[in-house]
Each structure stands twice: as structure tokens, then as C-alpha cells.
């Protein structure tokens, strides 16, 4: 310890009065891995238990069939254009 002009100057180890083992780093790393594992498990279990006919186009198709929506209101579910009248084929 060095005291000049009423200021105390300490070396790094002397100021800490102990060692720095870095335990916080390991706690954060383990917590991060556990959080990722838990959220992944929740997501995977939910995906496995979900019925196969839900989500995306299936939900849109079901809404159109039940009359809750029209195909024109749903992106990706537009009715095909009617064939042109009098195209010459018999």
C-alpha cells in the first residue's frame, strides 16, 4: 500500500482482498443452457402433441369450409380463375 498526498494506492490483488475464481461465468453459462433446454423441450412437446391438421393453410381451409371467411379474404387461398368462355374445345 502506498499513500501519497493523502491518496491510497493499492495493487489490484490487494484491493480485492481475495481471489476471483470466475464462478459467475459458470452460473450464467449453466443457466443459459438450462433455459434453452427447457424452452426447446416445451416447444418440441407442443409440436408433437399438436394435431396434424392445424396451422397455416389447414386453418385457412377450415375457416373457408365453415363459412367464417371467403377465399378472397385469405391470402394463398384464392379461388382459381374460371375458365374463359368459348375457348373452342368441344
ZAMI-869040 format. One record per residue (C-alpha): x, y, z. Coordinates in pm, 1 decimal. Layout:
N
         X         Y         Z
         X         Y         Z
...
END
This chain:
90
         X         Y         Z
       0.0       0.0       0.0
     128.8     338.5     -96.2
      -9.7     663.7      40.5
      94.9     979.6    -133.4
     -74.6    1310.8     -79.6
    -347.4    1151.4     132.4
    -448.2     920.3    -158.3
    -432.8     548.5    -108.6
    -293.7     347.9    -399.6
    -347.0     -25.7    -384.7
    -246.5    -302.0    -620.4
    -527.2    -497.9    -782.4
    -490.4    -810.0    -565.0
    -452.3    -604.7    -251.4
    -768.9    -404.0    -322.8
    -978.6    -712.0    -387.4
    -853.3    -885.8     -75.8
    -909.6   -1221.8    -233.6
    -911.5   -1422.3    -549.3
   -1152.6   -1407.5    -843.2
   -1243.5   -1765.4    -934.8
   -1496.0   -1670.1   -1207.1
   -1789.7   -1862.6   -1060.5
   -2039.6   -1615.8   -1203.9
   -1931.6   -1710.9   -1554.1
   -2018.5   -2076.2   -1491.2
   -2350.9   -1992.6   -1325.7
   -2453.5   -1781.1   -1623.9
   -2343.0   -2046.5   -1872.7
   -2527.7   -2327.2   -1693.6
   -2839.2   -2109.9   -1654.9
   -2836.5   -2025.4   -2025.3
   -2804.0   -2390.1   -2125.8
   -3085.4   -2493.1   -1889.9
   -3314.3   -2215.3   -2016.4
   -3254.2   -2313.1   -2380.0
   -3313.4   -2679.7   -2299.2
   -3637.2   -2605.0   -2111.7
   -3779.9   -2382.9   -2385.4
   -3679.8   -2632.7   -2653.7
   -3847.3   -2912.9   -2462.6
   -4168.7   -2711.0   -2427.4
   -4164.8   -2629.5   -2798.7
   -4093.4   -2987.7   -2908.8
   -4357.6   -3141.4   -2679.7
   -4614.2   -2888.0   -2802.9
   -4529.8   -2963.1   -3165.2
   -4555.0   -3339.2   -3112.9
   -4890.3   -3316.8   -2934.1
   -5045.9   -3071.7   -3183.5
   -5297.6   -3223.2   -3424.8
   -5160.7   -3267.9   -3775.7
   -5441.2   -3073.6   -3938.9
   -5371.8   -2739.5   -3769.6
   -5171.0   -2438.8   -3869.3
   -5117.8   -2235.6   -4181.6
   -5312.7   -2344.1   -4489.2
   -5512.2   -2604.7   -4294.1
   -5657.9   -2341.5   -4060.1
   -5743.5   -2119.7   -4356.6
   -5905.7   -2406.8   -4543.7
   -6110.2   -2498.0   -4235.6
   -6228.6   -2135.1   -4191.7
   -6336.9   -2120.3   -4556.6
   -6520.9   -2454.4   -4531.7
   -6704.7   -2341.1   -4217.6
   -6805.3   -2016.0   -4384.6
   -6609.6   -1799.9   -4140.3
   -6414.5   -1643.7   -4426.6
   -6420.7   -1622.0   -4802.4
   -6131.1   -1743.8   -5014.8
   -6072.7   -1392.0   -5144.4
   -6009.7   -1265.5   -4788.6
   -5744.2   -1529.0   -4724.7
   -5400.2   -1490.3   -4878.4
   -5288.6   -1806.6   -5050.8
   -5642.5   -1947.6   -5076.3
   -5782.3   -1760.3   -5375.4
   -6028.0   -1949.3   -5588.0
   -5892.3   -2041.6   -5927.6
   -5999.0   -1813.2   -6209.6
   -6295.2   -1952.3   -6406.4
   -6201.7   -2090.9   -6748.3
   -6255.6   -1845.5   -7033.8
   -6593.2   -1884.9   -7202.0
   -6590.4   -2025.3   -7555.7
   -6231.5   -2144.5   -7568.2
   -6310.8   -2355.3   -7875.4
   -6280.7   -2700.9   -7723.9
   -6570.7   -2943.2   -7753.8
END
